[in-house]
Amino acid sequence: MSKQLELADYPQLNAKESELFLRSHRSIRSYLEKAVPREELVKLVNIARFAPTASNSQSISYVIIDDRKILDASVEIVIDKLESDNTLKRRFTHYLNEYHENGVDVILRDALSLILATADINFPRGRENSIILGIICANTWPWFMLGWNFRSFSA
């Protein structure tokens, strides 16, 4: 709480500006081939940390991944998961074909960084809080000029 800012010190959006902000949001599905400095990703995570969560329970940790080998391995894990489940395999056949036949990264879309919001599996609202904070990051990225693609997967 000590690092929260008083809103009175900053201009507030009026109804029209709020509407324009929300209606102009776009998902980014292609990225610059330029790594975002880790310091900027940490700033983004620190902003998301202050977002309200279910019962203000927080208990979310973040992992910033920018190692290409780990990112590629993550794509393989998701592809394997999609292929091992017949329902998912049928639903995502087009993406799996793009990946195998054309080498297209249909999961991370060649992003150079990934931010994961995580919670203990026994934490009652961990999944919901992680999604909420992912959405906060997704809506905050334009201020950092970052490419972002938010997805939620459950194991």
Backbone as JSON Lines, residues from 0, in Angstrom:
{"i":0,"aa":"M","n":[0.82,-1.19,0.0],"ca":[0.0,0.0,0.0],"c":[0.86,1.26,0.0]}
{"i":1,"aa":"S","n":[2.06,1.17,0.55],"ca":[2.89,2.38,0.65],"c":[3.35,2.88,-0.72]}
{"i":2,"aa":"K","n":[3.33,2.02,-1.74],"ca":[3.78,2.44,-3.06],"c":[2.62,2.81,-3.98]}
{"i":3,"aa":"Q","n":[1.38,2.74,-3.47],"ca":[0.26,3.13,-4.29],"c":[0.25,4.64,-4.45]}
{"i":4,"aa":"L","n":[-0.26,5.12,-5.58],"ca":[-0.29,6.54,-5.88],"c":[-1.67,7.1,-5.62]}
{"i":5,"aa":"E","n":[-1.72,8.33,-5.18],"ca":[-2.99,9.01,-5.03],"c":[-3.48,9.47,-6.39]}
{"i":6,"aa":"L","n":[-4.7,9.09,-6.75],"ca":[-5.24,9.48,-8.05],"c":[-5.46,10.97,-8.17]}
{"i":7,"aa":"A","n":[-5.64,11.65,-7.05],"ca":[-5.87,13.1,-7.1],"c":[-4.7,13.82,-7.75]}
{"i":8,"aa":"D","n":[-3.53,13.2,-7.75],"ca":[-2.34,13.82,-8.32],"c":[-2.27,13.69,-9.84]}
{"i":9,"aa":"Y","n":[-3.19,12.93,-10.43],"ca":[-3.14,12.65,-11.86],"c":[-4.49,12.93,-12.5]}
{"i":10,"aa":"P","n":[-4.48,13.36,-13.77],"ca":[-5.76,13.59,-14.44],"c":[-6.53,12.27,-14.58]}
{"i":11,"aa":"Q","n":[-7.84,12.33,-14.45],"ca":[-8.67,11.15,-14.59],"c":[-9.36,11.17,-15.95]}
{"i":12,"aa":"L","n":[-9.6,9.99,-16.49],"ca":[-10.29,9.88,-17.77],"c":[-11.76,10.22,-17.58]}
{"i":13,"aa":"N","n":[-12.3,10.97,-18.53],"ca":[-13.75,11.19,-18.48],"c":[-14.42,9.99,-19.16]}
{"i":14,"aa":"A","n":[-15.75,10.0,-19.21],"ca":[-16.49,8.86,-19.76],"c":[-16.13,8.59,-21.21]}
{"i":15,"aa":"K","n":[-16.01,9.63,-22.03],"ca":[-15.7,9.46,-23.45],"c":[-14.28,8.9,-23.63]}
{"i":16,"aa":"E","n":[-13.31,9.45,-22.89],"ca":[-11.93,8.96,-22.98],"c":[-11.85,7.5,-22.54]}
{"i":17,"aa":"S","n":[-12.59,7.14,-21.5],"ca":[-12.61,5.75,-21.03],"c":[-13.18,4.83,-22.09]}
{"i":18,"aa":"E","n":[-14.28,5.26,-22.72],"ca":[-14.87,4.47,-23.79],"c":[-13.9,4.29,-24.95]}
{"i":19,"aa":"L","n":[-13.23,5.36,-25.36],"ca":[-12.28,5.27,-26.47],"c":[-11.11,4.35,-26.12]}
{"i":20,"aa":"F","n":[-10.63,4.45,-24.89],"ca":[-9.54,3.59,-24.45],"c":[-9.95,2.12,-24.54]}
{"i":21,"aa":"L","n":[-11.12,1.78,-24.0],"ca":[-11.56,0.4,-23.98],"c":[-11.92,-0.13,-25.36]}
{"i":22,"aa":"R","n":[-12.5,0.71,-26.2],"ca":[-12.92,0.26,-27.53],"c":[-11.77,0.21,-28.52]}
{"i":23,"aa":"S","n":[-10.66,0.86,-28.21],"ca":[-9.53,0.87,-29.14],"c":[-8.51,-0.22,-28.83]}
{"i":24,"aa":"H","n":[-8.73,-0.98,-27.78],"ca":[-7.79,-2.04,-27.41],"c":[-7.73,-3.1,-28.51]}
{"i":25,"aa":"R","n":[-6.55,-3.52,-28.85],"ca":[-6.35,-4.55,-29.87],"c":[-5.37,-5.6,-29.33]}
{"i":26,"aa":"S","n":[-5.62,-6.84,-29.66],"ca":[-4.67,-7.89,-29.31],"c":[-3.54,-7.86,-30.33]}
{"i":27,"aa":"I","n":[-2.35,-8.01,-29.84],"ca":[-1.17,-8.01,-30.69],"c":[-0.78,-9.46,-30.94]}
{"i":28,"aa":"R","n":[-0.65,-9.82,-32.2],"ca":[-0.31,-11.2,-32.53],"c":[0.93,-11.28,-33.41]}
{"i":29,"aa":"S","n":[1.61,-10.18,-33.53],"ca":[2.91,-10.21,-34.19],"c":[3.8,-9.24,-33.43]}
{"i":30,"aa":"Y","n":[5.06,-9.52,-33.44],"ca":[5.98,-8.8,-32.56],"c":[7.15,-8.25,-33.35]}
{"i":31,"aa":"L","n":[7.7,-7.16,-32.85],"ca":[8.94,-6.65,-33.41],"c":[10.04,-7.64,-33.08]}
{"i":32,"aa":"E","n":[11.02,-7.73,-33.92],"ca":[12.15,-8.61,-33.64],"c":[13.17,-7.85,-32.8]}
{"i":33,"aa":"K","n":[12.66,-7.27,-31.74],"ca":[13.49,-6.47,-30.84],"c":[13.08,-6.83,-29.42]}
{"i":34,"aa":"A","n":[14.04,-7.28,-28.64],"ca":[13.73,-7.69,-27.27],"c":[13.35,-6.47,-26.43]}
{"i":35,"aa":"V","n":[12.36,-6.66,-25.58],"ca":[11.97,-5.63,-24.62],"c":[12.94,-5.74,-23.45]}
{"i":36,"aa":"P","n":[13.55,-4.62,-23.05],"ca":[14.48,-4.7,-21.92],"c":[13.79,-5.27,-20.68]}
{"i":37,"aa":"R","n":[14.49,-6.13,-19.98],"ca":[13.95,-6.77,-18.78],"c":[13.43,-5.74,-17.78]}
{"i":38,"aa":"E","n":[14.1,-4.6,-17.67],"ca":[13.66,-3.56,-16.72],"c":[12.25,-3.1,-17.04]}
{"i":39,"aa":"E","n":[11.91,-3.02,-18.34],"ca":[10.57,-2.59,-18.74],"c":[9.53,-3.67,-18.4]}
{"i":40,"aa":"L","n":[9.9,-4.93,-18.57],"ca":[9.0,-6.02,-18.21],"c":[8.77,-6.04,-16.7]}
{"i":41,"aa":"V","n":[9.81,-5.79,-15.94],"ca":[9.68,-5.73,-14.48],"c":[8.76,-4.58,-14.08]}
{"i":42,"aa":"K","n":[8.88,-3.43,-14.75],"ca":[7.98,-2.3,-14.47],"c":[6.53,-2.71,-14.71]}
{"i":43,"aa":"L","n":[6.29,-3.4,-15.82],"ca":[4.94,-3.84,-16.16],"c":[4.4,-4.79,-15.08]}
{"i":44,"aa":"V","n":[5.22,-5.73,-14.66],"ca":[4.81,-6.67,-13.61],"c":[4.52,-5.93,-12.31]}
{"i":45,"aa":"N","n":[5.33,-4.96,-11.99],"ca":[5.11,-4.21,-10.75],"c":[3.82,-3.4,-10.78]}
{"i":46,"aa":"I","n":[3.43,-2.92,-11.95],"ca":[2.14,-2.24,-12.07],"c":[1.01,-3.25,-11.84]}
{"i":47,"aa":"A","n":[1.11,-4.41,-12.46],"ca":[0.07,-5.43,-12.32],"c":[-0.06,-5.9,-10.88]}
{"i":48,"aa":"R","n":[1.04,-5.91,-10.14],"ca":[1.0,-6.36,-8.74],"c":[0.03,-5.54,-7.89]}
{"i":49,"aa":"F","n":[-0.2,-4.28,-8.26],"ca":[-1.07,-3.41,-7.48],"c":[-2.54,-3.53,-7.86]}
{"i":50,"aa":"A","n":[-2.84,-4.34,-8.86],"ca":[-4.22,-4.5,-9.29],"c":[-5.01,-5.25,-8.23]}
{"i":51,"aa":"P","n":[-6.27,-4.9,-8.07],"ca":[-7.11,-5.63,-7.1],"c":[-7.35,-7.06,-7.59]}
{"i":52,"aa":"T","n":[-7.46,-7.97,-6.66],"ca":[-7.73,-9.37,-6.98],"c":[-8.9,-9.84,-6.12]}
{"i":53,"aa":"A","n":[-9.35,-11.06,-6.35],"ca":[-10.46,-11.61,-5.58],"c":[-10.14,-11.54,-4.09]}
{"i":54,"aa":"S","n":[-10.98,-10.88,-3.34],"ca":[-10.79,-10.69,-1.89],"c":[-9.45,-10.06,-1.56]}
{"i":55,"aa":"N","n":[-8.87,-9.34,-2.5],"ca":[-7.56,-8.71,-2.35],"c":[-6.53,-9.71,-1.84]}
{"i":56,"aa":"S","n":[-6.62,-10.93,-2.35],"ca":[-5.78,-12.01,-1.84],"c":[-4.4,-12.08,-2.48]}
{"i":57,"aa":"Q","n":[-4.2,-11.43,-3.61],"ca":[-2.9,-11.38,-4.29],"c":[-2.3,-12.78,-4.44]}
{"i":58,"aa":"S","n":[-1.2,-13.07,-3.77],"ca":[-0.52,-14.38,-3.8],"c":[-0.17,-14.85,-5.21]}
{"i":59,"aa":"I","n":[0.19,-13.91,-6.05],"ca":[0.59,-14.24,-7.42],"c":[2.08,-13.96,-7.55]}
{"i":60,"aa":"S","n":[2.77,-14.86,-8.22],"ca":[4.18,-14.66,-8.54],"c":[4.31,-14.53,-10.04]}
{"i":61,"aa":"Y","n":[5.38,-13.92,-10.48],"ca":[5.61,-13.72,-11.9],"c":[6.93,-14.34,-12.3]}
{"i":62,"aa":"V","n":[6.95,-14.86,-13.51],"ca":[8.17,-15.4,-14.09],"c":[8.31,-14.72,-15.46]}
{"i":63,"aa":"I","n":[9.45,-14.09,-15.67],"ca":[9.74,-13.48,-16.96],"c":[10.71,-14.4,-17.68]}
{"i":64,"aa":"I","n":[10.3,-14.86,-18.86],"ca":[11.12,-15.78,-19.63],"c":[11.55,-15.08,-20.91]}
{"i":65,"aa":"D","n":[12.87,-15.01,-21.11],"ca":[13.38,-14.41,-22.35],"c":[14.51,-15.25,-22.95]}
{"i":66,"aa":"D","n":[14.6,-16.48,-22.5],"ca":[15.58,-17.41,-23.04],"c":[14.93,-18.18,-24.2]}
{"i":67,"aa":"R","n":[15.48,-18.05,-25.4],"ca":[14.88,-18.64,-26.59],"c":[14.67,-20.15,-26.46]}
{"i":68,"aa":"K","n":[15.63,-20.85,-25.85],"ca":[15.5,-22.3,-25.7],"c":[14.3,-22.66,-24.82]}
{"i":69,"aa":"I","n":[14.09,-21.9,-23.76],"ca":[12.95,-22.16,-22.87],"c":[11.64,-21.8,-23.57]}
{"i":70,"aa":"L","n":[11.63,-20.71,-24.32],"ca":[10.42,-20.33,-25.07],"c":[10.06,-21.4,-26.09]}
{"i":71,"aa":"D","n":[11.07,-21.88,-26.82],"ca":[10.82,-22.93,-27.82],"c":[10.33,-24.22,-27.16]}
{"i":72,"aa":"A","n":[10.93,-24.57,-26.01],"ca":[10.49,-25.76,-25.28],"c":[9.05,-25.59,-24.79]}
{"i":73,"aa":"S","n":[8.69,-24.39,-24.4],"ca":[7.32,-24.11,-23.95],"c":[6.33,-24.32,-25.08]}
{"i":74,"aa":"V","n":[6.69,-23.87,-26.27],"ca":[5.83,-24.07,-27.44],"c":[5.64,-25.57,-27.67]}
{"i":75,"aa":"E","n":[6.72,-26.33,-27.6],"ca":[6.64,-27.79,-27.8],"c":[5.72,-28.44,-26.76]}
{"i":76,"aa":"I","n":[5.79,-28.0,-25.52],"ca":[4.94,-28.56,-24.46],"c":[3.47,-28.31,-24.77]}
{"i":77,"aa":"V","n":[3.15,-27.09,-25.19],"ca":[1.75,-26.77,-25.51],"c":[1.28,-27.56,-26.73]}
{"i":78,"aa":"I","n":[2.13,-27.65,-27.75],"ca":[1.77,-28.44,-28.95],"c":[1.52,-29.89,-28.56]}
{"i":79,"aa":"D","n":[2.39,-30.46,-27.73],"ca":[2.21,-31.85,-27.27],"c":[0.9,-32.01,-26.52]}
{"i":80,"aa":"K","n":[0.56,-31.04,-25.67],"ca":[-0.69,-31.09,-24.91],"c":[-1.89,-31.05,-25.86]}
{"i":81,"aa":"L","n":[-1.85,-30.17,-26.85],"ca":[-2.94,-30.08,-27.81],"c":[-3.11,-31.39,-28.58]}
{"i":82,"aa":"E","n":[-1.99,-32.0,-28.94],"ca":[-2.05,-33.24,-29.73],"c":[-2.45,-34.45,-28.91]}
{"i":83,"aa":"S","n":[-2.23,-34.4,-27.61],"ca":[-2.54,-35.56,-26.77],"c":[-4.0,-35.61,-26.33]}
{"i":84,"aa":"D","n":[-4.74,-34.56,-26.59],"ca":[-6.16,-34.5,-26.22],"c":[-6.98,-34.44,-27.51]}
{"i":85,"aa":"N","n":[-7.79,-35.46,-27.77],"ca":[-8.51,-35.54,-29.04],"c":[-9.43,-34.35,-29.27]}
{"i":86,"aa":"T","n":[-10.08,-33.85,-28.23],"ca":[-10.96,-32.69,-28.39],"c":[-10.16,-31.47,-28.79]}
{"i":87,"aa":"L","n":[-9.05,-31.22,-28.09],"ca":[-8.2,-30.08,-28.43],"c":[-7.58,-30.25,-29.81]}
{"i":88,"aa":"K","n":[-7.17,-31.47,-30.12],"ca":[-6.54,-31.74,-31.41],"c":[-7.5,-31.41,-32.56]}
{"i":89,"aa":"R","n":[-8.77,-31.82,-32.44],"ca":[-9.76,-31.49,-33.47],"c":[-10.0,-29.99,-33.54]}
{"i":90,"aa":"R","n":[-10.1,-29.37,-32.39],"ca":[-10.4,-27.92,-32.36],"c":[-9.27,-27.08,-32.95]}
{"i":91,"aa":"F","n":[-8.03,-27.52,-32.75],"ca":[-6.88,-26.73,-33.16],"c":[-6.09,-27.36,-34.31]}
{"i":92,"aa":"T","n":[-6.74,-28.18,-35.11],"ca":[-6.08,-28.86,-36.23],"c":[-5.36,-27.88,-37.14]}
{"i":93,"aa":"H","n":[-6.01,-26.79,-37.49],"ca":[-5.4,-25.8,-38.39],"c":[-4.07,-25.29,-37.81]}
{"i":94,"aa":"Y","n":[-4.07,-24.96,-36.53],"ca":[-2.86,-24.44,-35.89],"c":[-1.77,-25.51,-35.84]}
{"i":95,"aa":"L","n":[-2.16,-26.72,-35.52],"ca":[-1.18,-27.81,-35.47],"c":[-0.57,-28.06,-36.84]}
{"i":96,"aa":"N","n":[-1.4,-27.99,-37.89],"ca":[-0.88,-28.15,-39.25],"c":[0.09,-27.01,-39.6]}
{"i":97,"aa":"E","n":[-0.27,-25.79,-39.25],"ca":[0.62,-24.64,-39.52],"c":[1.97,-24.85,-38.83]}
{"i":98,"aa":"Y","n":[1.92,-25.33,-37.61],"ca":[3.15,-25.55,-36.84],"c":[4.01,-26.64,-37.49]}
{"i":99,"aa":"H","n":[3.4,-27.79,-37.79],"ca":[4.17,-28.93,-38.31],"c":[4.55,-28.76,-39.78]}
{"i":100,"aa":"E","n":[3.66,-28.25,-40.59],"ca":[3.91,-28.18,-42.03],"c":[4.69,-26.94,-42.45]}
{"i":101,"aa":"N","n":[4.49,-25.83,-41.76],"ca":[5.12,-24.56,-42.17],"c":[6.07,-23.97,-41.14]}
{"i":102,"aa":"G","n":[6.2,-24.64,-39.99],"ca":[7.11,-24.15,-38.96],"c":[6.66,-22.84,-38.31]}
{"i":103,"aa":"V","n":[5.36,-22.56,-38.36],"ca":[4.84,-21.31,-37.79],"c":[4.62,-21.5,-36.29]}
{"i":104,"aa":"D","n":[5.17,-20.61,-35.49],"ca":[4.95,-20.65,-34.04],"c":[3.56,-20.09,-33.77]}
{"i":105,"aa":"V","n":[2.59,-20.98,-33.64],"ca":[1.2,-20.57,-33.46],"c":[0.85,-20.36,-31.99]}
{"i":106,"aa":"I","n":[1.78,-20.61,-31.1],"ca":[1.53,-20.47,-29.67],"c":[2.04,-19.12,-29.17]}
{"i":107,"aa":"L","n":[3.33,-18.87,-29.28],"ca":[3.9,-17.6,-28.81],"c":[4.16,-16.62,-29.94]}
{"i":108,"aa":"R","n":[3.96,-17.09,-31.17],"ca":[4.14,-16.24,-32.35],"c":[5.51,-15.56,-32.38]}
{"i":109,"aa":"D","n":[6.51,-16.33,-32.01],"ca":[7.91,-15.88,-32.02],"c":[8.19,-14.71,-31.08]}
{"i":110,"aa":"A","n":[7.35,-14.53,-30.07],"ca":[7.6,-13.48,-29.08],"c":[8.96,-13.74,-28.43]}
{"i":111,"aa":"L","n":[9.66,-12.68,-28.11],"ca":[10.99,-12.8,-27.51],"c":[10.94,-12.88,-26.0]}
{"i":112,"aa":"S","n":[9.78,-12.58,-25.41],"ca":[9.61,-12.64,-23.96],"c":[8.22,-13.16,-23.63]}
{"i":113,"aa":"L","n":[8.12,-13.75,-22.45],"ca":[6.85,-14.24,-21.96],"c":[6.78,-13.94,-20.47]}
{"i":114,"aa":"I","n":[5.65,-13.39,-20.03],"ca":[5.44,-13.18,-18.6],"c":[4.36,-14.16,-18.16]}
{"i":115,"aa":"L","n":[4.7,-15.0,-17.18],"ca":[3.74,-15.93,-16.62],"c":[3.33,-15.45,-15.24]}
{"i":116,"aa":"A","n":[2.03,-15.4,-14.99],"ca":[1.52,-15.14,-13.65],"c":[1.18,-16.5,-13.07]}
{"i":117,"aa":"T","n":[1.72,-16.82,-11.9],"ca":[1.53,-18.14,-11.32],"c":[1.02,-18.04,-9.89]}
{"i":118,"aa":"A","n":[0.39,-19.1,-9.45],"ca":[-0.08,-19.2,-8.06],"c":[0.04,-20.65,-7.63]}
{"i":119,"aa":"D","n":[0.14,-20.86,-6.34],"ca":[0.18,-22.21,-5.8],"c":[-1.1,-22.94,-6.2]}
{"i":120,"aa":"I","n":[-0.97,-24.22,-6.54],"ca":[-2.13,-24.99,-7.0],"c":[-3.21,-25.08,-5.92]}
{"i":121,"aa":"N","n":[-2.83,-24.98,-4.67],"ca":[-3.8,-25.07,-3.57],"c":[-4.41,-23.72,-3.2]}
{"i":122,"aa":"F","n":[-3.95,-22.66,-3.83],"ca":[-4.5,-21.34,-3.54],"c":[-5.87,-21.24,-4.18]}
{"i":123,"aa":"P","n":[-6.94,-20.99,-3.4],"ca":[-8.31,-21.08,-3.92],"c":[-8.64,-20.17,-5.1]}
{"i":124,"aa":"R","n":[-8.05,-19.01,-5.18],"ca":[-8.39,-18.1,-6.28],"c":[-7.18,-17.81,-7.18]}
{"i":125,"aa":"G","n":[-6.23,-18.71,-7.17],"ca":[-5.0,-18.49,-7.93],"c":[-5.21,-18.34,-9.42]}
{"i":126,"aa":"R","n":[-6.02,-19.22,-10.0],"ca":[-6.25,-19.15,-11.45],"c":[-6.93,-17.83,-11.82]}
{"i":127,"aa":"E","n":[-7.97,-17.47,-11.08],"ca":[-8.7,-16.24,-11.37],"c":[-7.82,-15.02,-11.2]}
{"i":128,"aa":"N","n":[-7.05,-14.99,-10.12],"ca":[-6.16,-13.85,-9.89],"c":[-5.1,-13.74,-10.98]}
{"i":129,"aa":"S","n":[-4.58,-14.89,-11.43],"ca":[-3.59,-14.87,-12.5],"c":[-4.19,-14.32,-13.79]}
{"i":130,"aa":"I","n":[-5.43,-14.7,-14.08],"ca":[-6.1,-14.19,-15.28],"c":[-6.35,-12.7,-15.15]}
{"i":131,"aa":"I","n":[-6.84,-12.26,-14.0],"ca":[-7.09,-10.83,-13.78],"c":[-5.8,-10.03,-14.01]}
{"i":132,"aa":"L","n":[-4.71,-10.49,-13.43],"ca":[-3.46,-9.75,-13.54],"c":[-2.88,-9.85,-14.95]}
{"i":133,"aa":"G","n":[-3.14,-10.94,-15.65],"ca":[-2.74,-11.02,-17.05],"c":[-3.49,-10.01,-17.9]}
{"i":134,"aa":"I","n":[-4.76,-9.83,-17.61],"ca":[-5.56,-8.84,-18.33],"c":[-5.04,-7.44,-18.03]}
{"i":135,"aa":"I","n":[-4.69,-7.18,-16.78],"ca":[-4.12,-5.87,-16.42],"c":[-2.85,-5.63,-17.24]}
{"i":136,"aa":"C","n":[-1.98,-6.62,-17.33],"ca":[-0.77,-6.48,-18.15],"c":[-1.13,-6.23,-19.61]}
{"i":137,"aa":"A","n":[-2.1,-6.98,-20.11],"ca":[-2.5,-6.83,-21.51],"c":[-3.02,-5.43,-21.8]}
{"i":138,"aa":"N","n":[-3.7,-4.84,-20.82],"ca":[-4.25,-3.5,-21.03],"c":[-3.26,-2.4,-20.69]}
{"i":139,"aa":"T","n":[-2.15,-2.74,-20.07],"ca":[-1.14,-1.75,-19.69],"c":[-0.03,-1.64,-20.72]}
{"i":140,"aa":"W","n":[0.18,-2.71,-21.52],"ca":[1.33,-2.74,-22.42],"c":[1.43,-1.56,-23.36]}
{"i":141,"aa":"P","n":[0.31,-0.94,-23.83],"ca":[0.5,0.16,-24.79],"c":[1.35,1.31,-24.22]}
{"i":142,"aa":"W","n":[1.29,1.5,-22.92],"ca":[2.07,2.57,-22.32],"c":[3.56,2.26,-22.37]}
{"i":143,"aa":"F","n":[3.89,1.0,-22.53],"ca":[5.3,0.59,-22.61],"c":[5.71,0.29,-24.04]}
{"i":144,"aa":"M","n":[4.75,0.39,-24.96],"ca":[5.0,0.07,-26.37],"c":[5.5,-1.36,-26.52]}
{"i":145,"aa":"L","n":[4.86,-2.27,-25.8],"ca":[5.24,-3.67,-25.85],"c":[4.24,-4.45,-26.68]}
{"i":146,"aa":"G","n":[4.71,-5.47,-27.38],"ca":[3.79,-6.4,-28.02],"c":[3.37,-7.4,-26.99]}
{"i":147,"aa":"W","n":[2.09,-7.76,-26.98],"ca":[1.58,-8.65,-25.94],"c":[0.46,-9.49,-26.5]}
{"i":148,"aa":"N","n":[0.41,-10.71,-26.12],"ca":[-0.69,-11.58,-26.51],"c":[-1.05,-12.4,-25.29]}
{"i":149,"aa":"F","n":[-2.19,-12.1,-24.68],"ca":[-2.61,-12.79,-23.46],"c":[-3.41,-14.02,-23.8]}
{"i":150,"aa":"R","n":[-3.04,-15.14,-23.22],"ca":[-3.8,-16.37,-23.37],"c":[-3.84,-17.04,-22.02]}
{"i":151,"aa":"S","n":[-4.89,-17.76,-21.77],"ca":[-4.99,-18.52,-20.52],"c":[-5.12,-20.0,-20.86]}
{"i":152,"aa":"F","n":[-4.23,-20.8,-20.32],"ca":[-4.3,-22.25,-20.49],"c":[-4.43,-22.86,-19.13]}
{"i":153,"aa":"S","n":[-5.26,-23.86,-19.01],"ca":[-5.32,-24.6,-17.74],"c":[-4.9,-26.03,-18.02]}
{"i":154,"aa":"A","n":[-4.16,-26.57,-17.1],"ca":[-3.61,-27.92,-17.29],"c":[-4.67,-28.97,-17.04]}
